[in-house]
Amino acid sequence: MKLVYGIKDKPKFPQLLIFAFQQVLAILAATIAVPTIIGNGMSQSAALFGAGIGTLVYQLFTKFRSPVYLGSSFAFLGSMFAAFGGAVSSSAGHAGLIIGAVFAGLVYVVIAIVIKLVGVKWINKLMPAAVIGPTVAIIGLSLAGNAIGDLTKGKVMVESVAQIIDNGQIVDQTSMVSGCSPYIALLCGLITLFAVMVFSVYGKKMAKLIPFVLGILVGYCAAAIFTVIGIYTDNVALQIIDFSVFKGLDVFAIPDFTFLKAVEGIKEIDGSFIATLAVAYVPVAFVVFAEHIADHKNLSTIIGSDLLEEPGLHRTLLGDGVGSMAGAVFGGCPNTTYGESVGCVAITRNASVITITCAAVMCIVISFFGPFVTFLASIPNCVMGGVCVALYGFIAVSGLKMVQKVDLGQSKNLFTVSVILIAGIGNLSVSFGKVTLTSIACALILGIITNLLLSHGKEE
């Protein structure tokens, strides 16, 4: 694929700001979703700030040669819940988030040192295209459910009462669900998706390079029109955007940084809690390490340069690990390279590292402006779902393109690819206490074992 902007290219400043904002939009939903899921006083703004800091650290370690953004990692959700579950107070839980991220980051540092000493050839043998290709495809396919689920959801929430049977008794259980019609939300999501595709394929000059920004604007406008009509007709089914979140906002506000909340909890940390954190974070770091390699292999294919060789896997791991630690100090969330960012590079063909760096700085700056963060957070699920259909699809297709280079006439390759695809799509996951091997990790491990087992056999 021919790039419009290569790694070292520098777009003009006005264009650079728009390209960077597009990257921000691509990583936004997932980055702020993690602190929202964890709760316990975690801040979306702080997570955004932490992701920006983590990305800058990553860029420094990789000598500004790897065009990918770091954001909050979903793989550590269980670990973060364990940090609060094993803490005696909320402040101790926030301290636990930082300590746990340090444990995870140190795993990366140790692996990076080993790779620096022995090289990366063993990784290429352990994870050839027959293993990495379908694994990358699974990364995209595993996110498909999230994208499709969001397509029918809005931001306005209403109470829903459901009757469930508990010990033979009918019990009413209330919950908050999207109030808009799923068909109206789906329409807005599809408008967004088709806008992204039209701008990407038929757009001229600048429009072709920012299909996500334009697509989201088109989808947001469509959702806003339905919402205004719904408000004036008192019809909740048409209300997609929750405009009430803009009331009473401070223009400027310092994010609730994790380290500020953790200071009081340091004195409550004991050996038992530290051991709990180590068990919760360290094994997951090895799982994310495998995904780190898959992301960088995929990105290498897109930009036409092997990132495992230059700047080197040891540098990308150090950047990811130390960046994750730095990000957690501010936002509480360990960071990881984002497939959404890789997908954005693939679709726009903009691999300029300065764009990623500018996006990181932009996230840091906007985290202090309440109305802007709220505006970004107000983008309806259905609109982001439309964008993510394209983003996640491109990740999956990137992996399948790698498989094209694999000789599936060889039985070992055929079995390896088959095992990974079925295990990943089938959502195979294994839990060991508080540690869960995700479907991607399980598929990758099975693929590696299959490939190694059959590599020494005779081909039919």
C-alpha positions as a Markdown table, in Angstrom:
| # | Residue | x | y | z |
|---|---|---|---|---|
| 1 | Met | 0.0 | 0.0 | 0.0 |
| 2 | Lys | 1.4 | 3.4 | -1.0 |
| 3 | Leu | 1.5 | 5.9 | 1.8 |
| 4 | Val | 0.4 | 9.5 | 1.4 |
| 5 | Tyr | 2.6 | 10.5 | 4.4 |
| 6 | Gly | 5.6 | 8.4 | 5.4 |
| 7 | Ile | 7.0 | 8.0 | 8.9 |
| 8 | Lys | 9.3 | 11.0 | 8.6 |
| 9 | Asp | 6.9 | 13.2 | 6.6 |
| 10 | Lys | 5.6 | 16.4 | 8.2 |
| 11 | Pro | 2.2 | 17.7 | 7.1 |
| 12 | Lys | 1.5 | 21.4 | 7.1 |
| 13 | Phe | 0.5 | 22.7 | 10.5 |
| 14 | Pro | -3.3 | 23.2 | 9.8 |
| 15 | Gln | -3.5 | 19.8 | 8.2 |
| 16 | Leu | -1.5 | 18.3 | 11.1 |
| 17 | Leu | -4.0 | 19.5 | 13.6 |
| 18 | Ile | -6.9 | 17.8 | 11.7 |
| 19 | Phe | -4.9 | 14.6 | 11.2 |
| 20 | Ala | -4.0 | 14.5 | 14.9 |
| 21 | Phe | -7.7 | 15.1 | 15.9 |
| 22 | Gln | -8.7 | 12.2 | 13.7 |
| 23 | Gln | -6.3 | 9.9 | 15.7 |
| 24 | Val | -7.8 | 11.3 | 18.9 |
| 25 | Leu | -11.3 | 10.4 | 17.7 |
| 26 | Ala | -10.1 | 6.9 | 16.7 |
| 27 | Ile | -8.7 | 6.1 | 20.2 |
| 28 | Leu | -11.1 | 8.1 | 22.3 |
| 29 | Ala | -14.0 | 5.7 | 22.9 |
| 30 | Ala | -11.8 | 2.9 | 24.1 |
| 31 | Thr | -9.5 | 5.1 | 26.1 |
| 32 | Ile | -12.2 | 6.7 | 28.2 |
| 33 | Ala | -14.3 | 3.5 | 28.4 |
| 34 | Val | -11.8 | 1.7 | 30.8 |
| 35 | Pro | -12.1 | 4.2 | 33.7 |
| 36 | Thr | -15.8 | 4.4 | 33.1 |
| 37 | Ile | -16.1 | 0.6 | 33.5 |
| 38 | Ile | -13.8 | 0.4 | 36.6 |
| 39 | Gly | -15.5 | 3.4 | 38.3 |
| 40 | Asn | -14.2 | 3.9 | 41.9 |
| 41 | Gly | -13.6 | 7.6 | 41.2 |
| 42 | Met | -11.4 | 7.1 | 38.1 |
| 43 | Ser | -11.4 | 10.1 | 35.7 |
| 44 | Gln | -11.9 | 10.0 | 32.0 |
| 45 | Ser | -9.9 | 13.2 | 31.6 |
| 46 | Ala | -7.0 | 11.8 | 33.6 |
| 47 | Ala | -7.1 | 8.6 | 31.4 |
| 48 | Leu | -6.9 | 10.8 | 28.3 |
| 49 | Phe | -4.0 | 12.7 | 29.8 |
| 50 | Gly | -2.2 | 9.5 | 30.8 |
| 51 | Ala | -2.6 | 8.0 | 27.3 |
| 52 | Gly | -1.1 | 11.2 | 25.9 |
| 53 | Ile | 1.9 | 11.0 | 28.3 |
| 54 | Gly | 2.3 | 7.3 | 27.6 |
| 55 | Thr | 2.3 | 7.8 | 23.8 |
| 56 | Leu | 5.0 | 10.5 | 24.1 |
| 57 | Val | 7.2 | 8.2 | 26.2 |
| 58 | Tyr | 6.7 | 5.5 | 23.7 |
| 59 | Gln | 7.7 | 7.8 | 20.8 |
| 60 | Leu | 10.9 | 8.8 | 22.7 |
| 61 | Phe | 11.9 | 5.2 | 23.2 |
| 62 | Thr | 11.2 | 4.3 | 19.6 |
| 63 | Lys | 13.1 | 7.3 | 18.3 |
| 64 | Phe | 9.9 | 8.7 | 16.7 |
| 65 | Arg | 9.8 | 5.8 | 14.1 |
| 66 | Ser | 6.7 | 3.9 | 15.1 |
| 67 | Pro | 3.3 | 5.6 | 14.1 |
| 68 | Val | 1.0 | 4.2 | 16.7 |
| 69 | Tyr | -0.9 | 5.6 | 19.7 |
| 70 | Leu | -1.1 | 4.1 | 23.2 |
| 71 | Gly | -4.4 | 4.0 | 25.1 |
| 72 | Ser | -6.1 | 2.4 | 28.1 |
| 73 | Ser | -5.7 | -1.4 | 27.9 |
| 74 | Phe | -8.8 | -3.5 | 28.3 |
| 75 | Ala | -6.7 | -6.6 | 29.0 |
| 76 | Phe | -6.0 | -5.2 | 32.5 |
| 77 | Leu | -9.6 | -4.7 | 33.5 |
| 78 | Gly | -9.6 | -7.7 | 35.8 |
| 79 | Ser | -6.3 | -6.6 | 37.3 |
| 80 | Met | -7.6 | -3.1 | 38.0 |
| 81 | Phe | -10.8 | -4.5 | 39.6 |
| 82 | Ala | -8.4 | -6.7 | 41.8 |
| 83 | Ala | -6.5 | -3.6 | 42.8 |
| 84 | Phe | -9.7 | -2.0 | 44.3 |
| 85 | Gly | -11.1 | -5.4 | 45.5 |
| 86 | Gly | -8.0 | -6.1 | 47.6 |
| 87 | Ala | -7.6 | -2.5 | 48.9 |
| 88 | Val | -8.8 | -1.4 | 52.3 |
| 89 | Ser | -9.8 | 2.0 | 50.9 |
| 90 | Ser | -10.4 | 3.8 | 47.6 |
| 91 | Ser | -7.1 | 5.8 | 48.0 |
| 92 | Ala | -5.2 | 2.5 | 48.5 |
| 93 | Gly | -6.9 | 1.1 | 45.4 |
| 94 | His | -5.6 | 4.1 | 43.4 |
| 95 | Ala | -2.2 | 3.4 | 44.8 |
| 96 | Gly | -2.6 | -0.2 | 43.8 |
| 97 | Leu | -3.3 | 0.8 | 40.2 |
| 98 | Ile | 0.1 | 2.5 | 40.0 |
| 99 | Ile | 2.0 | -0.3 | 41.7 |
| 100 | Gly | 0.3 | -2.9 | 39.5 |
| 101 | Ala | 1.1 | -0.9 | 36.3 |
| 102 | Val | 4.8 | -0.8 | 37.5 |
| 103 | Phe | 4.8 | -4.6 | 37.8 |
| 104 | Ala | 3.4 | -4.9 | 34.3 |
| 105 | Gly | 5.8 | -2.4 | 32.9 |
| 106 | Leu | 8.8 | -4.2 | 34.5 |
| 107 | Val | 7.8 | -7.4 | 32.6 |
| 108 | Tyr | 8.2 | -5.5 | 29.4 |
| 109 | Val | 11.5 | -4.0 | 30.5 |
| 110 | Val | 12.9 | -7.5 | 31.3 |
| 111 | Ile | 11.7 | -9.0 | 28.0 |
| 112 | Ala | 13.1 | -6.0 | 26.2 |
| 113 | Ile | 16.5 | -6.6 | 27.8 |
| 114 | Val | 16.4 | -10.3 | 26.8 |
| 115 | Ile | 15.5 | -9.4 | 23.2 |
| 116 | Lys | 18.3 | -6.9 | 23.1 |
| 117 | Leu | 20.8 | -9.6 | 24.1 |
| 118 | Val | 19.5 | -12.4 | 21.9 |
| 119 | Gly | 17.8 | -10.6 | 19.0 |
| 120 | Val | 14.4 | -11.1 | 17.4 |
| 121 | Lys | 15.0 | -14.0 | 14.9 |
| 122 | Trp | 13.6 | -16.5 | 17.4 |
| 123 | Ile | 10.3 | -14.5 | 17.5 |
| 124 | Asn | 10.1 | -14.6 | 13.7 |
| 125 | Lys | 10.5 | -18.4 | 13.9 |
| 126 | Leu | 8.1 | -18.7 | 16.8 |
| 127 | Met | 5.5 | -16.4 | 15.1 |
| 128 | Pro | 5.7 | -16.6 | 11.3 |
| 129 | Ala | 3.1 | -15.2 | 9.0 |
| 130 | Ala | 0.9 | -18.3 | 9.5 |
| 131 | Val | 0.6 | -17.4 | 13.2 |
| 132 | Ile | 0.7 | -13.6 | 13.2 |
| 133 | Gly | -1.6 | -13.1 | 10.2 |
| 134 | Pro | -4.7 | -14.9 | 11.6 |
| 135 | Thr | -4.0 | -13.5 | 15.1 |
| 136 | Val | -4.1 | -9.9 | 13.7 |
| 137 | Ala | -7.3 | -10.8 | 11.9 |
| 138 | Ile | -8.7 | -12.1 | 15.2 |
| 139 | Ile | -7.9 | -8.8 | 16.9 |
| 140 | Gly | -10.2 | -7.0 | 14.5 |
| 141 | Leu | -12.9 | -9.8 | 14.5 |
| 142 | Ser | -12.9 | -10.0 | 18.3 |
| 143 | Leu | -14.0 | -6.3 | 18.4 |
| 144 | Ala | -16.8 | -6.8 | 15.8 |
| 145 | Gly | -19.4 | -7.4 | 18.6 |
| 146 | Asn | -18.5 | -4.1 | 20.2 |
| 147 | Ala | -18.9 | -2.2 | 17.0 |
| 148 | Ile | -22.2 | -3.9 | 16.0 |
| 149 | Gly | -23.6 | -3.6 | 19.6 |
| 150 | Asp | -22.9 | 0.2 | 19.6 |
| 151 | Leu | -24.7 | 0.7 | 16.3 |
| 152 | Thr | -28.1 | 0.5 | 18.0 |
| 153 | Lys | -27.3 | 2.6 | 21.1 |
| 154 | Gly | -27.6 | 6.3 | 21.9 |
| 155 | Lys | -26.4 | 8.4 | 24.8 |
| 156 | Val | -29.8 | 9.2 | 26.4 |
| 157 | Met | -30.5 | 6.5 | 29.1 |
| 158 | Val | -33.8 | 5.5 | 30.5 |
| 159 | Glu | -34.9 | 3.1 | 33.3 |
| 160 | Ser | -35.8 | -0.4 | 32.2 |
| 161 | Val | -37.6 | -2.9 | 34.5 |
| 162 | Ala | -37.2 | -6.6 | 33.8 |
| 163 | Gln | -38.7 | -9.5 | 35.7 |
| 164 | Ile | -36.3 | -12.3 | 36.6 |
| 165 | Ile | -36.8 | -15.4 | 38.6 |
| 166 | Asp | -34.7 | -15.7 | 41.8 |
| 167 | Asn | -35.2 | -18.9 | 43.9 |
| 168 | Gly | -38.6 | -19.3 | 42.4 |
| 169 | Gln | -39.7 | -15.7 | 43.1 |
| 170 | Ile | -40.4 | -13.1 | 40.4 |
| 171 | Val | -38.2 | -10.1 | 41.1 |
| 172 | Asp | -38.2 | -6.8 | 39.3 |
| 173 | Gln | -34.8 | -5.6 | 38.4 |
| 174 | Thr | -34.2 | -2.0 | 37.1 |
| 175 | Ser | -31.3 | -0.9 | 34.9 |
| 176 | Met | -30.4 | 2.0 | 32.6 |
| 177 | Val | -30.6 | 1.3 | 28.9 |
| 178 | Ser | -30.4 | 3.4 | 25.7 |
| 179 | Gly | -33.8 | 5.1 | 25.3 |
| 180 | Cys | -33.7 | 5.8 | 21.6 |
| 181 | Ser | -35.1 | 3.5 | 19.0 |
| 182 | Pro | -32.5 | 1.0 | 17.9 |
| 183 | Tyr | -33.6 | 1.6 | 14.3 |
| 184 | Ile | -33.0 | 5.4 | 14.5 |
| 185 | Ala | -29.6 | 4.7 | 16.2 |
| 186 | Leu | -28.7 | 2.2 | 13.5 |
| 187 | Leu | -29.7 | 4.7 | 10.8 |
| 188 | Cys | -27.3 | 7.3 | 12.3 |
| 189 | Gly | -24.6 | 4.6 | 12.6 |
| 190 | Leu | -24.9 | 3.6 | 8.9 |
| 191 | Ile | -25.0 | 7.3 | 7.8 |
| 192 | Thr | -21.6 | 7.6 | 9.6 |
| 193 | Leu | -20.2 | 4.5 | 8.1 |
| 194 | Phe | -21.2 | 5.4 | 4.6 |
| 195 | Ala | -19.9 | 8.9 | 5.1 |
| 196 | Val | -16.5 | 7.5 | 6.1 |
| 197 | Met | -16.5 | 5.2 | 3.1 |
| 198 | Val | -17.5 | 7.9 | 0.6 |
| 199 | Phe | -15.0 | 10.5 | 1.9 |
| 200 | Ser | -12.2 | 7.8 | 1.9 |
| 201 | Val | -12.9 | 6.6 | -1.6 |
| 202 | Tyr | -14.3 | 9.6 | -3.4 |
| 203 | Gly | -12.9 | 12.5 | -1.3 |
| 204 | Lys | -10.5 | 15.0 | -2.9 |
| 205 | Lys | -7.2 | 16.0 | -1.4 |
| 206 | Met | -7.8 | 16.8 | 2.3 |
| 207 | Ala | -11.2 | 15.1 | 2.6 |
| 208 | Lys | -9.7 | 11.8 | 1.5 |
| 209 | Leu | -7.2 | 12.0 | 4.4 |
| 210 | Ile | -9.7 | 12.8 | 7.2 |
| 211 | Pro | -12.7 | 10.4 | 6.5 |
| 212 | Phe | -13.2 | 9.7 | 10.2 |
| 213 | Val | -13.4 | 13.3 | 11.3 |
| 214 | Leu | -15.9 | 14.1 | 8.5 |
| 215 | Gly | -17.8 | 10.9 | 9.0 |
| 216 | Ile | -18.3 | 11.5 | 12.7 |
| 217 | Leu | -19.4 | 15.1 | 12.0 |
| 218 | Val | -22.0 | 13.9 | 9.5 |
| 219 | Gly | -23.2 | 11.2 | 11.9 |
| 220 | Tyr | -23.3 | 13.6 | 14.9 |
| 221 | Cys | -25.3 | 16.1 | 12.8 |
| 222 | Ala | -27.8 | 13.5 | 11.9 |
| 223 | Ala | -28.1 | 12.3 | 15.5 |
| 224 | Ala | -28.5 | 16.0 | 16.6 |
| 225 | Ile | -31.3 | 16.5 | 14.2 |
| 226 | Phe | -33.2 | 13.5 | 15.4 |
| 227 | Thr | -32.5 | 14.5 | 19.0 |
| 228 | Val | -33.8 | 18.0 | 18.6 |
| 229 | Ile | -37.0 | 16.7 | 16.9 |
| 230 | Gly | -37.4 | 14.2 | 19.8 |
| 231 | Ile | -37.0 | 16.9 | 22.4 |
| 232 | Tyr | -39.6 | 19.2 | 20.9 |
| 233 | Thr | -42.1 | 16.3 | 20.3 |
| 234 | Asp | -41.3 | 14.7 | 23.7 |
| 235 | Asn | -40.4 | 11.5 | 21.9 |
| 236 | Val | -37.5 | 9.7 | 23.7 |
| 237 | Ala | -37.2 | 7.2 | 20.8 |
| 238 | Leu | -35.7 | 10.0 | 18.7 |
| 239 | Gln | -33.3 | 11.3 | 21.4 |
| 240 | Ile | -29.8 | 10.0 | 20.7 |
| 241 | Ile | -27.5 | 12.7 | 22.1 |
| 242 | Asp | -27.6 | 13.6 | 25.8 |
| 243 | Phe | -27.3 | 17.4 | 25.7 |
| 244 | Ser | -27.9 | 17.7 | 29.4 |
| 245 | Val | -24.2 | 16.7 | 30.1 |
| 246 | Phe | -23.2 | 20.2 | 28.9 |
| 247 | Lys | -25.0 | 22.0 | 31.7 |
| 248 | Gly | -22.9 | 23.5 | 34.5 |
| 249 | Leu | -19.5 | 22.6 | 33.1 |
| 250 | Asp | -16.3 | 24.3 | 34.2 |
| 251 | Val | -14.4 | 25.6 | 31.2 |
| 252 | Phe | -11.1 | 24.7 | 32.8 |
| 253 | Ala | -10.6 | 21.9 | 35.3 |
| 254 | Ile | -7.5 | 19.9 | 36.4 |
| 255 | Pro | -8.2 | 16.2 | 35.9 |
| 256 | Asp | -8.4 | 13.9 | 39.0 |
| 257 | Phe | -4.9 | 12.4 | 38.6 |
| 258 | Thr | -4.5 | 9.0 | 40.1 |
| 259 | Phe | -1.3 | 9.8 | 41.9 |
| 260 | Leu | -3.1 | 12.6 | 43.8 |
| 261 | Lys | -5.7 | 10.1 | 45.1 |
| 262 | Ala | -3.0 | 7.5 | 45.7 |
| 263 | Val | -0.9 | 9.6 | 48.1 |
| 264 | Glu | -3.2 | 9.0 | 51.1 |
| 265 | Gly | -3.4 | 5.3 | 50.4 |
| 266 | Ile | 0.4 | 4.5 | 50.3 |
| 267 | Lys | 0.5 | 4.0 | 54.1 |
| 268 | Glu | -2.2 | 1.4 | 53.8 |
| 269 | Ile | -0.3 | -0.8 | 51.4 |
| 270 | Asp | 1.1 | -4.0 | 52.9 |
| 271 | Gly | 3.0 | -7.0 | 51.6 |
| 272 | Ser | -0.1 | -9.1 | 51.1 |
| 273 | Phe | -1.7 | -6.4 | 48.9 |
| 274 | Ile | 1.5 | -6.0 | 46.8 |
| 275 | Ala | 1.6 | -9.8 | 46.3 |
| 276 | Thr | -2.1 | -9.7 | 45.1 |
| 277 | Leu | -1.2 | -6.9 | 42.7 |
| 278 | Ala | 1.8 | -8.9 | 41.3 |
| 279 | Val | -0.4 | -12.0 | 40.7 |
| 280 | Ala | -3.1 | -9.8 | 39.1 |
| 281 | Tyr | -0.8 | -7.8 | 36.7 |
| 282 | Val | 2.3 | -9.8 | 35.8 |
| 283 | Pro | 0.6 | -12.7 | 34.0 |
| 284 | Val | -1.6 | -10.3 | 32.0 |
| 285 | Ala | 1.6 | -8.4 | 30.9 |
| 286 | Phe | 2.8 | -11.6 | 29.1 |
| 287 | Val | -0.5 | -11.8 | 27.3 |
| 288 | Val | -0.4 | -8.2 | 26.2 |
| 289 | Phe | 3.2 | -8.8 | 25.1 |
| 290 | Ala | 1.9 | -11.2 | 22.5 |
| 291 | Glu | -0.7 | -8.6 | 21.3 |
| 292 | His | 2.1 | -6.0 | 21.2 |
| 293 | Ile | 4.0 | -8.2 | 18.7 |
| 294 | Ala | 0.9 | -8.8 | 16.6 |
| 295 | Asp | 0.1 | -5.0 | 16.5 |
| 296 | His | 3.7 | -4.1 | 15.4 |
| 297 | Lys | 3.8 | -6.9 | 12.8 |
| 298 | Asn | 0.5 | -5.6 | 11.4 |
| 299 | Leu | 1.8 | -2.0 | 11.4 |
| 300 | Ser | 5.0 | -3.1 | 9.8 |
| 301 | Thr | 3.1 | -4.6 | 6.9 |
| 302 | Ile | 1.1 | -1.3 | 6.5 |
| 303 | Ile | 4.1 | 1.0 | 6.4 |
| 304 | Gly | 6.4 | -1.4 | 4.6 |
| 305 | Ser | 9.1 | -1.3 | 7.3 |
| 306 | Asp | 9.8 | -4.0 | 9.9 |
| 307 | Leu | 9.5 | -2.3 | 13.2 |
| 308 | Leu | 10.8 | -5.3 | 15.0 |
| 309 | Glu | 14.1 | -4.6 | 13.3 |
| 310 | Glu | 14.1 | -0.8 | 13.3 |
| 311 | Pro | 13.7 | 0.8 | 15.7 |
| 312 | Gly | 13.7 | -2.7 | 17.2 |
| 313 | Leu | 11.3 | -4.8 | 19.3 |
| 314 | His | 13.4 | -4.0 | 22.4 |
| 315 | Arg | 12.7 | -0.3 | 21.9 |
| 316 | Thr | 9.0 | -0.7 | 21.2 |
| 317 | Leu | 8.7 | -2.9 | 24.3 |
| 318 | Leu | 10.5 | -0.4 | 26.5 |
| 319 | Gly | 8.4 | 2.4 | 25.1 |
| 320 | Asp | 5.2 | 0.4 | 25.8 |
| 321 | Gly | 6.3 | -0.7 | 29.2 |
| 322 | Val | 7.6 | 2.6 | 30.5 |
| 323 | Gly | 4.8 | 4.5 | 28.8 |
| 324 | Ser | 2.3 | 2.3 | 30.5 |
| 325 | Met | 3.8 | 3.0 | 33.9 |
| 326 | Ala | 3.8 | 6.8 | 33.2 |
| 327 | Gly | 0.3 | 6.7 | 31.9 |
| 328 | Ala | -1.0 | 4.9 | 35.0 |
| 329 | Val | 0.6 | 7.4 | 37.3 |
| 330 | Phe | -1.7 | 10.0 | 35.9 |
| 331 | Gly | -4.7 | 8.1 | 34.6 |
| 332 | Gly | -4.5 | 4.8 | 36.5 |
| 333 | Cys | -4.8 | 2.7 | 33.3 |
| 334 | Pro | -1.9 | 0.7 | 31.9 |
| 335 | Asn | -1.6 | 1.6 | 28.3 |
| 336 | Thr | -1.1 | -0.5 | 25.2 |
| 337 | Thr | -0.7 | 0.0 | 21.4 |
| 338 | Tyr | -4.2 | 0.6 | 19.9 |
| 339 | Gly | -5.5 | -1.4 | 16.9 |
| 340 | Glu | -7.8 | 1.6 | 16.3 |
| 341 | Ser | -4.8 | 3.7 | 15.7 |
| 342 | Val | -3.2 | 1.1 | 13.4 |
| 343 | Gly | -6.5 | 0.9 | 11.5 |
| 344 | Cys | -6.6 | 4.7 | 11.1 |
| 345 | Val | -3.1 | 4.6 | 9.6 |
| 346 | Ala | -4.2 | 1.9 | 7.2 |
| 347 | Ile | -7.3 | 3.6 | 6.0 |
| 348 | Thr | -5.9 | 7.2 | 5.7 |
| 349 | Arg | -2.4 | 6.0 | 4.5 |
| 350 | Asn | -1.0 | 8.6 | 6.9 |
| 351 | Ala | 2.0 | 7.1 | 8.8 |
| 352 | Ser | 3.5 | 10.4 | 9.9 |
| 353 | Val | 4.8 | 10.0 | 13.4 |
| 354 | Ile | 4.5 | 13.7 | 14.0 |
| 355 | Thr | 0.7 | 13.2 | 13.6 |
| 356 | Ile | 0.8 | 10.7 | 16.4 |
| 357 | Thr | 2.9 | 13.0 | 18.6 |
| 358 | Cys | 0.6 | 15.9 | 17.9 |
| 359 | Ala | -2.4 | 13.7 | 18.9 |
| 360 | Ala | -0.7 | 12.9 | 22.2 |
| 361 | Val | -0.1 | 16.5 | 22.9 |
| 362 | Met | -3.7 | 17.3 | 21.9 |
| 363 | Cys | -5.1 | 14.7 | 24.3 |
| 364 | Ile | -3.0 | 16.2 | 27.1 |
| 365 | Val | -4.2 | 19.7 | 26.4 |
| 366 | Ile | -7.9 | 18.9 | 25.9 |
| 367 | Ser | -8.0 | 16.9 | 29.1 |
| 368 | Phe | -8.0 | 20.2 | 31.0 |
| 369 | Phe | -11.0 | 21.6 | 29.1 |
| 370 | Gly | -14.3 | 20.2 | 30.4 |
| 371 | Pro | -16.6 | 21.2 | 27.6 |
| 372 | Phe | -14.3 | 19.7 | 24.9 |
| 373 | Val | -13.9 | 16.4 | 26.8 |
| 374 | Thr | -17.6 | 16.3 | 27.3 |
| 375 | Phe | -18.3 | 17.0 | 23.7 |
| 376 | Leu | -16.1 | 14.1 | 22.7 |
| 377 | Ala | -17.7 | 11.9 | 25.3 |
| 378 | Ser | -21.2 | 12.9 | 24.0 |
| 379 | Ile | -20.6 | 11.4 | 20.5 |
| 380 | Pro | -23.3 | 8.7 | 20.4 |
| 381 | Asn | -22.4 | 5.1 | 20.6 |
| 382 | Cys | -24.1 | 4.5 | 17.2 |
| 383 | Val | -21.9 | 7.1 | 15.5 |
| 384 | Met | -18.7 | 5.6 | 17.0 |
| 385 | Gly | -20.0 | 2.2 | 16.1 |
| 386 | Gly | -20.3 | 3.2 | 12.4 |
| 387 | Val | -16.7 | 4.4 | 12.5 |
| 388 | Cys | -15.5 | 1.2 | 14.3 |
| 389 | Val | -17.1 | -1.1 | 11.7 |
| 390 | Ala | -14.6 | 0.4 | 9.3 |
| 391 | Leu | -11.7 | 0.5 | 11.7 |
| 392 | Tyr | -12.0 | -3.0 | 13.1 |
| 393 | Gly | -12.7 | -4.3 | 9.6 |
| 394 | Phe | -9.4 | -2.9 | 8.3 |
| 395 | Ile | -7.6 | -4.6 | 11.2 |
| 396 | Ala | -9.1 | -7.9 | 10.3 |
| 397 | Val | -8.4 | -7.4 | 6.6 |
| 398 | Ser | -4.7 | -6.5 | 7.4 |
| 399 | Gly | -4.3 | -9.9 | 9.1 |
| 400 | Leu | -5.9 | -11.7 | 6.2 |
| 401 | Lys | -3.5 | -9.9 | 3.8 |
| 402 | Met | -0.7 | -11.5 | 5.7 |
| 403 | Val | -2.3 | -14.9 | 5.3 |
| 404 | Gln | -2.3 | -14.4 | 1.5 |
| 405 | Lys | 1.5 | -14.8 | 1.7 |
| 406 | Val | 1.2 | -18.1 | 3.5 |
| 407 | Asp | 1.3 | -21.4 | 1.5 |
| 408 | Leu | -2.0 | -23.0 | 2.7 |
| 409 | Gly | -1.1 | -26.0 | 0.5 |
| 410 | Gln | 1.1 | -27.1 | 3.3 |
| 411 | Ser | -0.8 | -29.0 | 6.0 |
| 412 | Lys | 1.0 | -27.3 | 8.9 |
| 413 | Asn | 0.1 | -23.9 | 7.7 |
| 414 | Leu | -3.5 | -24.9 | 7.0 |
| 415 | Phe | -3.9 | -26.3 | 10.5 |
| 416 | Thr | -2.2 | -23.4 | 12.2 |
| 417 | Val | -4.4 | -20.8 | 10.5 |
| 418 | Ser | -7.5 | -22.9 | 11.1 |
| 419 | Val | -6.8 | -23.4 | 14.8 |
| 420 | Ile | -6.2 | -19.6 | 15.4 |
| 421 | Leu | -9.3 | -18.5 | 13.5 |
| 422 | Ile | -11.7 | -20.9 | 15.2 |
| 423 | Ala | -10.3 | -20.4 | 18.7 |
| 424 | Gly | -10.4 | -16.6 | 18.3 |
| 425 | Ile | -13.8 | -16.4 | 16.6 |
| 426 | Gly | -15.2 | -19.0 | 19.0 |
| 427 | Asn | -14.0 | -16.7 | 21.9 |
| 428 | Leu | -11.9 | -19.3 | 23.7 |
| 429 | Ser | -10.7 | -17.9 | 27.0 |
| 430 | Val | -9.2 | -19.5 | 30.1 |
| 431 | Ser | -9.2 | -18.1 | 33.6 |
| 432 | Phe | -6.8 | -18.9 | 36.4 |
| 433 | Gly | -8.2 | -17.1 | 39.5 |
| 434 | Lys | -8.0 | -13.4 | 38.8 |
| 435 | Val | -6.0 | -13.9 | 35.6 |
| 436 | Thr | -7.8 | -14.4 | 32.3 |
| 437 | Leu | -6.2 | -15.4 | 29.0 |
| 438 | Thr | -8.2 | -13.6 | 26.4 |
| 439 | Ser | -9.4 | -15.2 | 23.2 |
| 440 | Ile | -6.6 | -13.5 | 21.3 |
| 441 | Ala | -4.0 | -14.8 | 23.7 |
| 442 | Cys | -5.5 | -18.3 | 23.7 |
| 443 | Ala | -5.7 | -18.4 | 19.9 |
| 444 | Leu | -2.1 | -17.2 | 19.6 |
| 445 | Ile | -0.8 | -19.7 | 22.1 |
| 446 | Leu | -2.6 | -22.6 | 20.3 |
| 447 | Gly | -1.3 | -21.3 | 17.0 |
| 448 | Ile | 2.3 | -21.3 | 18.2 |
| 449 | Ile | 2.0 | -24.8 | 19.7 |
| 450 | Thr | 0.4 | -26.1 | 16.5 |
| 451 | Asn | 3.1 | -24.5 | 14.3 |
| 452 | Leu | 5.9 | -25.8 | 16.4 |
| 453 | Leu | 4.4 | -29.3 | 16.7 |
| 454 | Leu | 3.9 | -29.6 | 12.9 |
| 455 | Ser | 7.1 | -27.9 | 11.8 |
| 456 | His | 9.2 | -31.0 | 12.3 |
| 457 | Gly | 6.7 | -33.3 | 10.6 |
| 458 | Lys | 6.6 | -34.4 | 6.9 |
| 459 | Glu | 4.4 | -32.6 | 4.5 |
| 460 | Glu | 1.9 | -34.6 | 2.6 |
